[in-house]
C-alpha cells in the first residue's frame, strides 16, 4: 500500500468500513463496532483506513495479510 499524506477522520474510516463490510470476515464486524465506539490516534485511523481501502478488489493473499493486520489492531485497542 502506498503512503498517503491525508489524515482520515473517524467518519472517513467508518464510511470506508461500511463500503467494504460485506467483504470482511463476519467475526471482524463486532470488533469494528467496538473500534468505532472509541477515540483513536490519527496514525491508527490512517492505518485502518488504508487497510480497508480497495479491500474488495484485493487478491486473496492480500486480503489475508490485511485481515491479519486488522485483527491485530482491532483486538489491541
Helices and strands as residue ranges (DSSP letters): H 10-20, G 21-23, H 26-36, H 42-52, G 55-57, H 60-74
